[in-house]
Amino acid sequence: MTGRWWLAAASSAPDVDQVRDLWRAARAAGEPRWYLSLIARIGRQAAAGTSRGRS
């Protein structure tokens, strides 16, 4: 994968499990810790059931 599209994919993921899978894939791809933290934040918000900006 090229570029950092992980955040967009995590934001549109249908459930927390998919966000976790994306986090793992991003980690395996060598993304920096700060970027992984952003993905994790999206996952925590999804787990808590808060809005992620979707209509």
C-alpha positions in Angstrom: 0.0 0.0 0.0 1.2 3.4 -0.8 0.3 6.6 1.0 -1.6 7.0 4.2 -5.2 6.1 3.6 -5.6 4.1 6.8 -7.4 6.9 8.6 -10.0 7.2 5.8 -10.5 3.4 5.9 -10.8 3.3 9.7 -13.3 6.2 9.6 -15.5 4.3 7.2 -15.1 0.9 8.8 -18.4 -0.7 9.7 -17.3 -2.1 13.0 -14.5 -2.0 15.6 -13.1 -5.3 14.5 -12.3 -3.9 11.1 -10.6 -0.9 12.6 -8.5 -3.3 14.6 -7.5 -5.2 11.5 -6.6 -1.9 9.8 -4.5 -0.9 12.8 -2.6 -4.2 12.6 -2.1 -3.8 8.9 -0.8 -0.2 9.3 1.5 -1.3 12.1 2.8 -4.1 9.9 3.4 -1.6 7.1 5.6 0.4 9.4 3.4 3.4 10.1 4.7 5.6 12.9 3.3 5.4 16.4 1.6 8.8 16.2 -0.3 7.6 13.2 -1.3 4.3 14.8 -2.6 6.4 17.7 -5.0 8.3 15.4 -6.3 5.0 14.1 -6.7 3.7 17.6 -8.7 6.8 18.6 -11.1 6.1 15.8 -11.5 2.5 17.1 -12.1 3.7 20.7 -14.8 6.1 19.4 -16.4 3.3 17.5 -16.3 1.0 20.5 -17.9 3.7 22.6 -20.6 4.2 20.0 -19.8 7.9 19.5 -20.3 9.6 16.2 -17.4 9.5 13.8 -18.7 12.3 11.6 -21.1 10.2 9.5 -24.5 11.4 8.5 
